[in-house]
Amino acid sequence: MSSLSTTIVCNSTTPPPPKPPPPPPQQPTNINTKNPSNPSLADKLRPLSLTLLSDPPSDTKPRLHKRPKSTWVNPTKPKPTVLSLRRHPRAPYSHNPNLRALSSLSKSSSADDSAFTASLDSLPHLSRDDALAVLNSLRSWQRSLLFLDWLKSRNAFPLETIFYNVALKSLRFARRYDLVEKLALEMIDGGDALKPDNVTYSTLITSAKRCGRFDKAIGWFERMYKTGLVPDEVTYSAALDVYGRLGKTEEVRSLYERARAGGWRPDHVAFSVLAKMYGEAGDYDGIRYVFDEMRSVDVKPNLAVYNALLKALGKAGKPGLARSLFEEMVSAGVEPNEKTLTALIKIYGRARWARDALALWERMKANRWPMDFILYNTLLSMCADLGLEDEAERLFGEMKASENARPDSWSYTAMINIYASVGKPEKALALFEAMLGSEDVAPNVMGCTCLIQCLGRARRIEEAVRVFDVAIKRGIQPDDRLCGCLLSVLTYCEGEGEAEGVIACLERANPRLVGMVKMLWEAKEEVGFERVKEEMRGVLNEAEVDARRPFCNCLIDLCLNRGMRGRAKELLGLAKLYGLYPGLQTRKAEEWTLDLKSLSVGAARTAFEEWMEGVRGESLEGLPRWFAVQTGAGTHRYSQGLGSAFAAHVREVEAPFREIEEGNGRFVSTREEVMHWLRSWVSSAAAVVVA
């Protein structure tokens, strides 16, 4: 733990969040549960040691006939104010033969509830301890309630809180929160004899959390504070988890720090909650805070904490620290499970660390670490992202030979995506046909989308249309990704016949999008800008957020294919107006940059021309020394298409932008070169207009 913590501290210039000083001492107060005014949340969470003390009554006289029981206190360790984890002790097993017979009957699954009730009526008088022993031995929540009701009807002895607590735990195990809440309200209405204690509220909170009723869990936790009860370790961890799941980061931090100030020692669950919360937010300083807190209380991470910290570092964009944490975990003797390896593979894939991911795969097999089909699918998805065809085929073959990790529809989809990325439509079609002929694997919308995109790039338009028809007959519902794919295929069509087939498919999936395309094509420049803007807004509002930018890219490409450059510029302006191309242009003192990585080929050409027109209108003194264009460069066959297309375009227009070696799709030019070319570019454009 210390090595990685030191690494994290050294790699950041921001100091860890300071621990808040303990609040100033206050006068001890008595908690009056009948006071109608509710205290604030800060008052509820103030140091708990101040709420446990009360002034002794003045009329109390010491008992002289009985010496008080002595208690040895370690002077080096002060007594904590937070309750230790002490639950109700299980009552000793009774030697009464009738009770042994009833216990055997309660464990039998063949006996029905009527036989169980009849056995209860035949029992002699039960003492309190015997009744508690029977209630503890019942494994069925139905019989726990039956026995509790039977005890209430017999009225042999007054029932105490512990009887209800045992029944509540049985209901919690069965995830019957409706009955849990009903029984808890019965306790509250029962007066002081059935007053809920710490165990009661802890059971209520954890039961609501297990059933996903987070609002109820928060309500019981706040009600617990109003009664003056002190949460124990389990209750604190459960409450932190609930606040974290609800995204209440401020409440989590406040509750954690005030509980720590009151003497609470956090456990592994609490640190897992904090790591997950800071990871979801991508807060690297918060993750460092978790490491510092674990070191301060000398808590060694377990597997759950390691998994939470790995996911957090991945979402924070720290693959190097995630790798160091994994190595530290293995060195500490903690064996990773499927969740650990899946999280690490996702981190490597997101960081495009192909070599580390494949080395981890070989290490999994050598150490025989557990691998399930989710982990296999994660590996396949990583291979698809990085274009690793050979490795993916070997992995897919291992899945076919495996008994516990047989390929599912997502495994086939990942392989189709890999073949699509490297431009092998024949292999992608073969896998799709294998899915159609299989009884265990059914095609899904993602697999059809990848295959149609692959066939469209290969100019096999009729086969792409046939795949769409098969998908519809199989009951697959087209989504916005598939609609964007069809719109992209439409840009590859060369004749009217091919275009009509794709438009017919798109008409069945998104009629309004087809109306937009026909309006741009048929009316051309006769349609006013306001009508285009209105129709564009309607199409984008009905689309998913992730599909809006691909829609705009394809519509701009379609306009350029029909020679409608003015309309393409209008669509680009609308896309920028709607915030679909953030960070397209950046200006610094020494360099102006145009980032085209999120654009299609046609949209990139349109954006470049618009950028140069803007540069031409600037004064020479306000221009920077350098101009740069970013197209990006990936590992897929088609991911490099934008860079090569832009290089061809600048050669065609004789623009002075040249690609830097190993620049990952970066083209640069000087101010003098750009201005000289712009003068000649304007002259040639004017000559074309005159001609």
HELIX and SHEET records of a PDB file:
HELIX    1   1 SER A    2  CYS A   10  1                                   9    
HELIX    2   2 LEU A   41  LYS A   44  1                                   4    
HELIX    3   3 LEU A   48  THR A   51  5                                   4    
HELIX    4   4 PRO A   97  LYS A  107  1                                  11    
HELIX    5   5 ASP A  113  ASP A  121  1                                   9    
HELIX    6   6 ARG A  128  SER A  137  1                                  10    
HELIX    7   7 TRP A  141  ARG A  154  1                                  14    
HELIX    8   8 THR A  161  PHE A  173  1                                  13    
HELIX    9   9 TYR A  177  ASP A  189  1                                  13    
HELIX   10  10 ASP A  192  LEU A  194  5                                   3    
HELIX   11  11 ASN A  198  ARG A  210  1                                  13    
HELIX   12  12 PHE A  214  LYS A  226  1                                  13    
HELIX   13  13 GLU A  233  ARG A  245  1                                  13    
HELIX   14  14 THR A  249  ALA A  261  1                                  13    
HELIX   15  15 HIS A  268  GLU A  280  1                                  13    
HELIX   16  16 TYR A  284  SER A  296  1                                  13    
HELIX   17  17 LEU A  303  LYS A  315  1                                  13    
HELIX   18  18 PRO A  319  SER A  331  1                                  13    
HELIX   19  19 GLU A  338  ARG A  350  1                                  13    
HELIX   20  20 ALA A  354  ASN A  367  1                                  14    
HELIX   21  21 PHE A  373  LEU A  386  1                                  14    
HELIX   22  22 GLU A  389  ALA A  401  1                                  13    
HELIX   23  23 SER A  409  SER A  421  1                                  13    
HELIX   24  24 PRO A  425  GLY A  437  1                                  13    
HELIX   25  25 VAL A  445  ARG A  457  1                                  13    
HELIX   26  26 ILE A  461  LYS A  473  1                                  13    
HELIX   27  27 ASP A  480  TYR A  492  1                                  13    
HELIX   28  28 GLU A  496  ALA A  509  1                                  14    
HELIX   29  29 PRO A  511  LYS A  518  1                                   8    
HELIX   30  30 MET A  519  ALA A  523  3                                   5    
HELIX   31  31 LYS A  524  GLU A  526  5                                   3    
HELIX   32  32 PHE A  529  GLU A  542  1                                  14    
HELIX   33  33 VAL A  545  ASN A  561  1                                  17    
HELIX   34  34 ARG A  565  LEU A  577  1                                  13    
HELIX   35  35 VAL A  601  ARG A  616  1                                  16    
HELIX   36  36 LEU A  620  GLY A  622  5                                   3    
HELIX   37  37 GLY A  641  GLU A  652  1                                  12    
HELIX   38  38 ARG A  671  VAL A  690  1                                  20    
SHEET    1   A 5 GLN A 585  ARG A 587  0                                        
SHEET    2   A 5 GLU A 591  ASP A 595 -1                                        
SHEET    3   A 5 TRP A 626  GLN A 630  1                                        
SHEET    4   A 5 ARG A 666  THR A 670 -1                                        
SHEET    5   A 5 ARG A 658  GLU A 659 -1                                        
END                                                                             
